[in-house]
Amino acid sequence: MKFYKPFILAGLMLSTVACNNFEEMNVNPNSPLLPNTASLFTAAIRTGVGTTNSQVGPGGFNIAPALYVQQFSDITYIEDSRYKTINFSYNGLYSGPLVNLQAIIDQNTDPATRASVATYGSNNNQIAVARILKAYIFRWMTDRWGDIPYSQALKGAENFSPAFDKQQDIYNDLFKEFKEAAAQFDGGTAVKGDILLNGNATNWKKFAATQRMLMALQLSKVDPTKGKAEFTAALADGVLASNADNVRYTFLADANNENPLYTNYVRSNRKDFAVSDVFVNYLKKVNDPRLPYIAAKNEVGDYAGAPYAAFPPAGPAQNFSLAATTLSAQNAPVNVVTYAEVLFAQAEAAKLGWITGDAKALYESAVKASLQQWMGTAYTDAAYTAYIAQPDVAYSDAKAIEQIATQRWIALFFQGTQAWNSWRRTGYPVLKPAAAPLNGGTAIPRRLAYPVTTEGTLNTTNYNAVIASQGPDTQYTRVWWDKQ
């Protein structure tokens, strides 16, 4: 992407007037020639991490996967859980956080600008964090849409019609990006504007290795040999090691950066989404102690999930359990990646024979970590012991993958995309599609379709090529790794 220095064209100069300092006169001292990279980092994290992980977005953009895996159900407008929306736009991610991150990389690479932006953190550290964040957003996107513009994206005026890269190629490059970026930290000045990990290089390295490990597990059906190799390499490089390492995006008690559930529940008083009856009923069935930290009681003091995709609507919002205040308070944080997720991944890898280790012990440690994460100071070992002993929860080698995936489904509540990734790959938990799906739906969607205007109309040649390669642009064309 090219960046051009701003200039002022005052008018046509029709006479030859001597002016030795013309360039200096036309530079506004109050308008910097280069963006403040600390501000670019903050903006990219807010829109590329905070927004993508907060679920509630315009047109169901972020809530869709949480609806597909039936963690949530809609209440009044029973459309999203019936799969009405097929096409979703990723344009804001390209034009917002990804452009910002590419600008950071370019400015810290260009010899003409490296020195001037180093005040916001060493050049290498800024590049490393920007590369990791950029790779994280692209991973989030390709898991939703499949093949997407990648290698030709972010070129600005150089290329307004980028080709689509195959998801397999994107994954291969992301493995490299996460690894190389983690190795690029130089011990210099920490990155400023980092509202996710405060410029802590050690934590960024753990985050990058964890992303590689979780990506590797997604290959369990499509390329288990590469998946195993990437998984063990990432694990050796150091992933999240305790709940203290959990990565969360923290919202503020401020209308300009508040939790979107709070906006929906309180500020706008819409209350569009409640915890689904599928999810609440399962937690009740297994006496799950996390239920009060996931769901709020309804107006009569019961935990009652909203009937999934019920049409006509089953009743007003006060009849059902909205998300608990631990998730819906104005400044409630959202999880980006957690230690429990890491342990569930290791448990599955052990069961698959990818790593040495006791799958049962890793599964039980994952369940305990999740209970500790959700319950906080209310957690007790007695609560864990009682929970893990129940027939549907106690580890069974014959049902290991199903149990790991089901417990992961619970642990990943309000992390819809990751829960959807797990469900698409493993098939667990077993879920029934909406009874009356819309727009020709027959089953739970497997992907999001592309934005029609920007791709089908403005990038027609490449759009037609990706459809010919990947398959029809519908919610049922599976992404590359979805070989359940």
Disulfide bonds with the S-S distance in Angstrom:
none
